[in-house]
Amino acid sequence: MKITIYSAPACPWCNAAKEFISSLELPFEEVDVSVDQQAAQKMVEKSGQMGVPVIEIDDKIVIGFNKPLLEEILGLSQAE
């Protein structure tokens, strides 16, 4: 599983996403789109969004820190 988090330093939701993924002890690549314009353009092309965070898990895109969706994609959801 490959996880990439497109983020910016002043983004509290980016920090929340990184802390959540880290708490699961999953490796991820952080891409700071505030200093990498090519990465920012790639993020926009993939997500259609200019805001961060954008989280890419394999071929799935999560816009914002959507914890329930992240849990579902990562297989952490508990069926009721």
C-alpha positions in Angstrom: 0.0 0.0 0.0 1.4 3.4 -1.0 0.2 6.4 0.9 1.0 10.0 -0.2 -0.3 13.0 1.7 -0.2 16.3 -0.2 0.0 19.0 2.5 1.2 22.4 3.6 2.9 23.5 6.8 0.1 25.8 8.1 -2.7 23.3 7.5 -4.2 21.9 10.7 -6.2 19.2 8.8 -2.9 18.1 7.1 -1.3 17.6 10.5 -4.4 15.7 11.8 -4.2 13.4 8.7 -0.4 12.8 9.2 -0.9 12.1 12.9 -3.8 9.7 12.2 -1.7 7.7 9.6 1.3 7.8 11.9 -0.8 6.4 14.8 -1.5 3.4 12.6 2.2 2.9 12.1 1.7 3.1 8.3 4.5 4.6 6.2 3.6 7.5 4.0 5.2 10.1 1.8 4.5 13.7 2.7 4.5 16.2 -0.2 4.6 19.9 0.7 2.8 21.5 -2.1 3.6 25.0 -0.8 7.2 24.5 -2.0 6.8 22.0 -4.8 4.8 23.5 -7.7 5.0 20.4 -9.8 3.6 18.3 -7.0 0.8 20.9 -6.5 -0.1 20.6 -10.1 0.0 16.8 -10.0 -2.3 16.9 -6.9 -4.8 19.2 -8.7 -4.8 16.9 -11.7 -5.5 13.8 -9.6 -8.1 15.3 -7.2 -9.5 18.4 -9.0 -8.8 20.2 -5.7 -6.4 23.0 -4.9 -6.9 22.7 -1.1 -5.0 20.4 1.2 -4.8 17.8 2.5 -5.3 15.4 -0.4 -4.5 11.9 0.5 -3.7 9.2 -2.1 -3.9 5.6 -1.0 -2.8 3.4 -3.9 -5.3 4.6 -6.6 -7.9 6.1 -4.3 -8.1 9.9 -3.5 -9.4 11.3 -0.3 -10.0 15.0 -0.2 -9.6 16.6 3.2 -9.2 14.7 6.5 -12.1 12.3 6.1 -11.4 9.9 8.9 -14.3 7.5 8.2 -13.4 7.2 4.5 -9.7 6.7 5.4 -10.7 4.0 7.8 -12.8 2.3 5.2 -10.1 2.4 2.5 -7.5 1.2 5.0 -9.8 -1.7 6.0 -10.3 -0.4 9.6 -14.1 0.0 9.4 -16.1 -2.1 11.8 -19.2 -3.6 10.3 -22.2 -3.2 12.6 
